[in-house]
Amino acid sequence: MARKDGFSYHFIDALRLYVLSGQVQGNADAARLFGVSERTVREWRNKYAAFDKQFRVALADMVASVASVALDRALEGSDTMLKFILERRGGEAWQMRQHVDHTSNGNTMAAILAEHGELDEEEARERGLIYDEDAEG
């Protein structure tokens, strides 16, 4: 039987099934499932501990299930899945690194060195790092 706020304890079991199937992943999905607003779902989670606990446990179980499948695929030879798992869970040694140079304003490091006198101007011209508009003219 539904309460004044629309909540029914039958929602607890239904929620678990929908979360484990991947159809509910958050409050917005649960709101659509039960035909209420996200605010109502948040209120139910605050008011009914069993509902909130089932939501959290089911989400954790679903993630564990997906992780298990991913690990199986990696161990079966999926290079993509293996790379994904190692980058996410393999520690710092496996994390993807990306270096972004925020100091060059699009210039090569050789052009910057030439500009600051670290590279001979003649050598920089020979390498095409300095473009002399007057000489072209």
VEXTOR-556676 format. One line per field, with one value per residue (C-alpha): residue number from 1; residue in one letter; z, x, y. Coordinates in nm, 4 decimals. Each point is the difference from the previous one (the first is absolute). Layout:
residues N
nr NUM, ... .
rest a, ... .
z Z, ... .
x X, ... .
y Y, ... .
END
This chain:
residues 137
nr 1, 2, 3, 4, 5, 6, 7, 8, 9, 10, 11, 12, 13, 14, 15, 16, 17, 18, 19, 20, 21, 22, 23, 24, 25, 26, 27, 28, 29, 30, 31, 32, 33, 34, 35, 36, 37, 38, 39, 40, 41, 42, 43, 44, 45, 46, 47, 48, 49, 50, 51, 52, 53, 54, 55, 56, 57, 58, 59, 60, 61, 62, 63, 64, 65, 66, 67, 68, 69, 70, 71, 72, 73, 74, 75, 76, 77, 78, 79, 80, 81, 82, 83, 84, 85, 86, 87, 88, 89, 90, 91, 92, 93, 94, 95, 96, 97, 98, 99, 100, 101, 102, 103, 104, 105, 106, 107, 108, 109, 110, 111, 112, 113, 114, 115, 116, 117, 118, 119, 120, 121, 122, 123, 124, 125, 126, 127, 128, 129, 130, 131, 132, 133, 134, 135, 136, 137 .
rest m, a, r, k, d, g, f, s, y, h, f, i, d, a, l, r, l, y, v, l, s, g, q, v, q, g, n, a, d, a, a, r, l, f, g, v, s, e, r, t, v, r, e, w, r, n, k, y, a, a, f, d, k, q, f, r, v, a, l, a, d, m, v, a, s, v, a, s, v, a, l, d, r, a, l, e, g, s, d, t, m, l, k, f, i, l, e, r, r, g, g, e, a, w, q, m, r, q, h, v, d, h, t, s, n, g, n, t, m, a, a, i, l, a, e, h, g, e, l, d, e, e, e, a, r, e, r, g, l, i, y, d, e, d, a, e, g .
z 0.0000, -0.0925, 0.2667, -0.0166, -0.1610, -0.2684, 0.1367, 0.0089, 0.1546, -0.3223, -0.1600, 0.1910, -0.1780, -0.3351, 0.0355, 0.0481, -0.3150, -0.2112, 0.1368, -0.0596, -0.3564, -0.0611, -0.0599, 0.3165, 0.0760, 0.2090, 0.1445, -0.3415, -0.1315, 0.3173, -0.0291, -0.3563, 0.1077, 0.2844, -0.1770, 0.2535, 0.0107, 0.0886, 0.3092, 0.1109, -0.0489, 0.2098, 0.2691, -0.0015, 0.0307, 0.2990, 0.1632, -0.0674, 0.0977, -0.1551, -0.3375, 0.0120, 0.1112, -0.2767, -0.2527, 0.1155, 0.0341, -0.3375, -0.1717, 0.1625, -0.1028, -0.3560, -0.0216, 0.1442, -0.2561, -0.2889, 0.1364, 0.0185, -0.3649, -0.0994, 0.1839, -0.1638, -0.3431, 0.0769, 0.1141, -0.3114, -0.2174, -0.0616, -0.0317, 0.0195, 0.3235, 0.1454, -0.0768, 0.1475, 0.3240, 0.0423, -0.0627, 0.2578, 0.2610, -0.0671, 0.2037, -0.1075, -0.2150, -0.2393, -0.0078, -0.3317, -0.0008, -0.2117, 0.0005, -0.0991, -0.0521, 0.1232, -0.0527, -0.3723, -0.1507, -0.2909, -0.0766, -0.0041, 0.2855, -0.2492, -0.0999, 0.3638, 0.0637, -0.2971, 0.1239, 0.3397, -0.1341, 0.0874, -0.3684, -0.2465, -0.2261, -0.3156, 0.0962, 0.0770, -0.3491, -0.1610, 0.1790, -0.1141, 0.3557, -0.0711, -0.2948, -0.1289, -0.1843, -0.1139, -0.1687, -0.1943, -0.1119 .
x 0.0000, 0.1295, 0.0544, -0.1127, 0.3306, -0.0521, 0.2592, -0.0646, 0.2285, -0.0445, 0.2215, 0.3001, 0.0021, -0.0898, 0.2813, 0.2584, -0.1118, 0.0105, 0.3382, 0.1563, -0.1342, 0.1689, -0.3263, 0.0289, 0.3326, -0.1029, -0.2822, -0.1162, -0.0440, -0.1827, -0.2292, -0.0949, -0.0551, -0.2348, -0.1629, 0.1113, 0.2458, 0.3683, -0.0747, -0.2520, 0.2568, 0.2519, -0.2653, -0.0765, 0.3692, 0.0250, -0.3202, 0.0133, 0.3363, -0.0770, -0.0700, 0.3230, 0.2039, -0.1442, 0.0815, 0.3622, 0.0536, -0.1586, 0.2148, 0.3136, -0.1034, -0.0639, 0.3431, 0.1652, -0.1803, 0.1113, 0.3562, 0.0009, -0.1061, 0.2640, 0.2698, -0.1105, 0.0230, 0.3436, 0.1232, -0.1485, 0.2207, -0.1811, 0.2890, -0.2381, -0.1571, 0.3382, 0.1324, -0.3133, 0.0244, 0.3726, -0.0377, -0.2791, 0.1122, 0.3658, 0.1417, 0.2140, 0.2322, -0.2866, -0.1803, -0.0171, 0.2154, -0.0528, 0.2387, -0.1375, 0.2409, -0.1759, 0.2975, 0.0780, -0.3001, 0.0112, 0.3694, 0.2480, 0.2454, 0.2825, -0.1726, -0.0364, 0.3671, 0.0978, -0.2176, 0.1695, 0.3537, 0.0507, 0.0287, 0.2166, -0.2132, 0.1745, -0.0586, -0.3636, -0.0398, 0.1611, -0.2478, -0.2872, -0.0852, 0.0265, -0.1840, 0.1520, -0.2720, 0.2456, 0.2261, -0.2961, -0.1169 .
y 0.0000, 0.3422, 0.2609, 0.3642, 0.0905, -0.2682, -0.2391, -0.3737, -0.2606, -0.1994, 0.2645, -0.1366, -0.3358, 0.1541, 0.2505, -0.2756, -0.1813, 0.3144, 0.1085, -0.3425, -0.0020, 0.3368, 0.1844, 0.2098, 0.1653, 0.2964, 0.2067, 0.1272, -0.3542, -0.1073, 0.3024, -0.0973, -0.3615, 0.0926, 0.2965, 0.2603, 0.2890, -0.0345, 0.2040, -0.2627, -0.2771, 0.1982, 0.0470, -0.3723, -0.0803, 0.2337, -0.1226, -0.3763, -0.1459, -0.3394, 0.1642, 0.2014, -0.3010, -0.2183, 0.2717, 0.0285, -0.3766, -0.0753, 0.2644, -0.1455, -0.3524, 0.1131, 0.1663, -0.3107, -0.2165, 0.2194, 0.0085, -0.3785, -0.0280, 0.2559, -0.1929, -0.3271, 0.1624, 0.1405, -0.3407, -0.1623, 0.2180, 0.3295, 0.2453, 0.2956, -0.1212, -0.0901, 0.3495, 0.1585, -0.1984, 0.0609, 0.3739, 0.0237, -0.2531, -0.0774, 0.2822, 0.2908, -0.2110, -0.0821, 0.3327, 0.1777, 0.3090, 0.3030, 0.2925, 0.3364, 0.2884, 0.3125, 0.2287, -0.0050, 0.1821, -0.2431, 0.0449, -0.2836, -0.0173, 0.0747, 0.3258, 0.0946, -0.0792, 0.2154, 0.2831, -0.0067, -0.0261, -0.3663, -0.0887, 0.1910, 0.2220, -0.1199, -0.3636, 0.0796, 0.1588, -0.3061, -0.2232, 0.2226, 0.1008, 0.3722, 0.1412, 0.3216, 0.1939, 0.2722, -0.2557, -0.1444, 0.3397 .
END
